[in-house]
Amino acid sequence: MSHFLGIDVGTGSARAGVFDHTGTLLASAKRDIEVWREAGDIVEQSSNDIWRAVCAATREAVAQSGVAPEAIAGIGFDATCSLVVLGEGGVPLPVSKSANPERNIIVWMDHRAVEQ
């Protein structure tokens, strides 16, 4: 019997679900994603934090489902659209004055460039 994994990355969390061939949800898990907000409508996230959330939610959903990982026949993946900034070799680059390289995503709701 085929099983499928669905992953949804939203602004505030990553969610994963395991489904059987009829579309019945067998198990699901959610992990929160950190969001930094600053004055001036600045909203940022970390691509590393999002990936950790996706991996943790996926592992938990698969474990709770009792389905062997190798029995997953397909994966559906969707995510919100935001700007991820990476440097040479895929190294995260900061997108604000914080200079924190973990803060390498300008979230869709960020409006720092409204006047431009």
N, C-alpha and C positions, 0 to 999 in steps of 0.2 A: 504494500500500500504506500502511495506517495504522500509525502508531507512537505509543507512549504513554510518559509520564514518570511514574514513581512516586517520591515523596519521603517519607522517614521521619525524623522528628525524635525522637531518643531523648534520654536524660539526658546521655550522653557524646559524642554525635556526630550529625551530620546526614548522611543517605545519600540518593543519588539514583540511579535506574536508568532506562535507556531500553529499552523492550521492543517487539518487533514484534507484528503482529496475532495470532500464535499463542501469545504469552506468553513467547517466548524472550528472555532477557536479552541485549542487544547490548553494553551497556557500563554500568559503575557507577563511582561515586566517593564518597568519604567525607571529611568534614572534622570535626575534633574541636571540641567546645564546651567552653569554660572553665567550671569549677565551683569556686566558693569554698566552703570548709568552715571552720567555726569551732566552738569549744567550745560546748556546750549544744545540740548537734544542729542548728546553723544551717547551711543549705545554700542558696546563692544562685547565680543566673546573670544573664546580660545578654541582653535581647531583641535588642539590636543585634548582639551576637556571634552569636546563633543565626541571625539573618537573613543575616549575612555568610556563615556556614557553609552555609546552604541555597543561597544564590546561587552560591557557589563550587563546591559539589558538583554542582549542576544544570548549570552551564556546562561543567564538566569532563566529566560523563557524556555530555552532548549532543555535545560536540566529539569525544570518543573514539568515539562510535557512528557518526559520519559522516553522521548524519541531519540534514537541514536543520531549524533551529528551527521554521520555518513548517510542517513536515511532522508536527509533534507534534499529534495529533488530540485528546488528552485528558490530563488530569493527575489522579493520585490523590495525596492528601496526608493524612498522619496524624502526630500528635504526642502526646507525653506531656502530661498535664494538670498545669499549674502556675499559680500566681497571678502575673500580670504587672501591675505598677503603673505607670500612666502619668498624667501631669498634663494640664493644659490644652494643647491643640494636639498631644497625643500625645507630650509630652516625658517621657522616662523619669524616674521618681522613685526615690530610694534606699529600700530596705526594711529597712535596718539602721543601726546606729551608725556604720558606715564612712562614711556620707554620700556614697558614690560613686554617682552617678546611673546608672552602667553596671550596677550591681548592683540591678536592678529586678524580679527574679523570685524568688519564694519557691518553691523546688523541692518537688515532691511528697514527698520524703523528709525535709524539714525538720520538726523536732518541737519547735520553740521554744515552742509554745503547748500542750504536752501537759497541763500542770496546769490550763489553762482549761477 
